[in-house]
Amino acid sequence: MSQQALREIIDQAVVDYGFRLAVMWGTDDIVARSDLSSQEAGVLRRLVVPQLQRLPNPVEPDDHAAVQERLAKLAD
C-alpha cells in the first residue's frame, strides 16, 4: 500500500504547485502523514524531491502524465 502512497504523493505534487512546495520543504511532515516505509521515504527525499525542484511552474497539463511516470520510475 505504501508504494501506492508514494505514487499518490508524486502525482499530486506534479499537478498541484502548493502541494509540491509542501513536499519539497516539508518532506518530514508529508512522510509522517503517509504510509511510506523508511525506504520509500528515503526515495522521496533523495530522488523525488530534487526532481520536483527542477520542474517548471506550472507543469503544463499536457505534460502531467509523462512527468508523473518519469518521477514514479524513480520509486521502482
Backbone as CSV, one residue per row, in Angstrom:
resi,resn,N_x,N_y,N_z,CA_x,CA_y,CA_z,C_x,C_y,C_z
1,MET,0.814,-1.201,0.000,0.000,0.000,0.000,0.854,1.260,0.000
2,SER,2.004,1.242,0.645,2.804,2.456,0.710,3.379,2.840,-0.650
3,GLN,3.638,1.858,-1.513,4.082,2.187,-2.868,3.021,3.033,-3.553
4,GLN,1.769,2.696,-3.308,0.668,3.493,-3.848,0.679,4.886,-3.231
5,ALA,0.988,4.980,-1.948,1.037,6.288,-1.279,2.128,7.164,-1.889
6,LEU,3.276,6.573,-2.188,4.355,7.338,-2.815,3.921,7.826,-4.185
7,ARG,3.270,6.970,-4.939,2.784,7.364,-6.265,1.766,8.502,-6.158
8,GLU,0.897,8.434,-5.166,-0.094,9.496,-4.979,0.572,10.823,-4.627
9,ILE,1.604,10.775,-3.810,2.350,11.992,-3.464,2.980,12.582,-4.716
10,ILE,3.622,11.741,-5.508,4.256,12.199,-6.747,3.213,12.802,-7.683
11,ASP,2.133,12.081,-7.898,1.109,12.554,-8.836,0.541,13.904,-8.416
12,GLN,0.239,14.049,-7.135,-0.329,15.314,-6.674,0.695,16.442,-6.747
13,ALA,1.952,16.146,-6.436,2.989,17.177,-6.464,3.227,17.707,-7.876
14,VAL,3.015,16.882,-8.869,3.197,17.325,-10.253,2.099,18.306,-10.658
15,VAL,0.870,18.036,-10.257,-0.251,18.859,-10.729,-0.595,20.023,-9.802
16,ASP,-0.178,19.963,-8.545,-0.560,20.961,-7.541,0.698,21.616,-6.979
17,TYR,0.971,22.848,-7.413,2.206,23.520,-7.010,2.265,23.742,-5.502
18,GLY,1.156,24.045,-4.871,1.144,24.226,-3.421,1.546,22.955,-2.698
19,PHE,1.022,21.824,-3.162,1.402,20.547,-2.565,2.863,20.238,-2.868
20,ARG,3.308,20.573,-4.063,4.721,20.356,-4.408,5.619,21.107,-3.436
21,LEU,5.265,22.351,-3.130,6.042,23.113,-2.147,6.043,22.420,-0.790
22,ALA,4.886,21.895,-0.388,4.805,21.183,0.890,5.717,19.962,0.895
23,VAL,5.766,19.242,-0.213,6.632,18.066,-0.305,8.100,18.485,-0.296
24,MET,8.428,19.521,-1.044,9.825,19.939,-1.146,10.361,20.496,0.166
25,TRP,9.569,21.278,0.863,10.069,21.986,2.044,9.538,21.426,3.350
26,GLY,8.606,20.495,3.280,8.060,19.867,4.482,7.997,18.363,4.330
27,THR,9.058,17.808,3.776,9.077,16.378,3.479,8.784,15.540,4.717
28,ASP,9.352,15.919,5.854,9.124,15.144,7.077,7.646,15.112,7.449
29,ASP,6.955,16.231,7.271,5.521,16.275,7.566,4.736,15.376,6.618
30,ILE,5.097,15.401,5.347,4.418,14.555,4.359,4.644,13.082,4.690
31,VAL,5.874,12.725,5.033,6.190,11.338,5.386,5.404,10.916,6.623
32,ALA,5.322,11.794,7.612,4.613,11.464,8.856,3.124,11.214,8.617
33,ARG,2.544,11.891,7.628,1.111,11.740,7.345,0.825,10.620,6.353
34,SER,1.853,9.972,5.855,1.661,8.961,4.813,1.933,7.566,5.362
35,ASP,1.798,6.605,4.477,2.041,5.204,4.805,3.342,4.741,4.147
36,LEU,4.330,5.620,4.071,5.580,5.273,3.408,6.483,4.472,4.337
37,SER,7.142,3.477,3.774,8.177,2.767,4.521,9.386,3.686,4.639
38,SER,10.330,3.321,5.487,11.532,4.152,5.614,12.306,4.183,4.298
39,GLN,12.296,3.084,3.559,12.975,3.044,2.261,12.295,3.998,1.277
40,GLU,10.979,3.982,1.239,10.248,4.864,0.325,10.401,6.325,0.727
41,ALA,10.440,6.585,2.027,10.677,7.952,2.494,12.051,8.424,2.038
42,GLY,13.025,7.532,2.064,14.357,7.869,1.574,14.361,8.164,0.090
43,VAL,13.619,7.380,-0.675,13.496,7.629,-2.117,12.867,8.995,-2.353
44,LEU,11.831,9.299,-1.599,11.185,10.602,-1.732,12.186,11.717,-1.474
45,ARG,12.935,11.601,-0.395,13.882,12.659,-0.016,15.057,12.772,-0.995
46,ARG,15.660,11.632,-1.332,16.905,11.644,-2.112,16.698,11.760,-3.612
47,LEU,15.626,11.178,-4.124,15.453,11.111,-5.573,14.306,11.970,-6.099
48,VAL,13.170,11.916,-5.443,11.988,12.593,-5.968,12.039,14.091,-5.709
49,VAL,12.325,14.497,-4.471,12.320,15.931,-4.150,13.272,16.727,-5.046
50,PRO,14.506,16.277,-5.279,15.364,17.057,-6.191,14.766,17.209,-7.589
51,GLN,14.065,16.194,-8.062,13.423,16.295,-9.374,12.230,17.243,-9.334
52,LEU,11.490,17.233,-8.233,10.379,18.179,-8.093,10.887,19.616,-8.122
53,GLN,12.041,19.846,-7.537,12.606,21.194,-7.500,12.992,21.693,-8.886
54,ARG,13.199,20.783,-9.812,13.588,21.158,-11.176,12.402,21.376,-12.110
55,LEU,11.212,21.043,-11.655,10.043,21.155,-12.528,9.663,22.610,-12.754
56,PRO,9.135,22.895,-13.935,8.625,24.246,-14.182,7.350,24.473,-13.379
57,ASN,7.042,25.722,-13.178,5.779,26.068,-12.521,4.981,26.938,-13.466
58,PRO,3.876,26.463,-13.935,3.301,25.147,-13.668,3.839,24.102,-14.634
59,VAL,3.640,22.855,-14.275,3.830,21.781,-15.246,2.600,21.838,-16.143
60,GLU,2.824,21.954,-17.422,1.707,22.076,-18.358,0.809,20.840,-18.286
61,PRO,-0.499,21.033,-18.328,-1.421,19.895,-18.230,-1.121,18.772,-19.222
62,ASP,-0.713,19.114,-20.421,-0.392,18.080,-21.410,0.827,17.256,-21.007
63,ASP,1.634,17.774,-20.087,2.851,17.087,-19.647,2.673,16.317,-18.343
64,HIS,1.542,16.473,-17.676,1.347,15.853,-16.360,1.654,14.362,-16.369
65,ALA,1.023,13.620,-17.252,1.162,12.159,-17.247,2.606,11.733,-17.474
66,ALA,3.287,12.360,-18.412,4.673,11.985,-18.702,5.586,12.284,-17.520
67,VAL,5.397,13.429,-16.896,6.230,13.798,-15.746,5.929,12.869,-14.571
68,GLN,4.669,12.567,-14.350,4.300,11.656,-13.268,4.936,10.283,-13.474
69,GLU,4.905,9.784,-14.687,5.515,8.480,-14.981,7.022,8.514,-14.775
70,ARG,7.662,9.574,-15.242,9.118,9.692,-15.091,9.507,9.689,-13.618
71,LEU,8.797,10.446,-12.808,9.117,10.501,-11.383,8.755,9.194,-10.678
72,ALA,7.676,8.558,-11.094,7.281,7.286,-10.482,8.331,6.209,-10.728
73,LYS,9.006,6.263,-11.859,10.051,5.279,-12.153,11.211,5.384,-11.175
74,LEU,11.415,6.558,-10.589,12.460,6.711,-9.578,12.163,5.856,-8.351
75,ALA,10.899,5.618,-8.111,10.478,4.864,-6.931,10.546,3.353,-7.143
76,ASP,10.728,2.917,-8.362,10.769,1.469,-8.644,12.084,0.847,-8.249
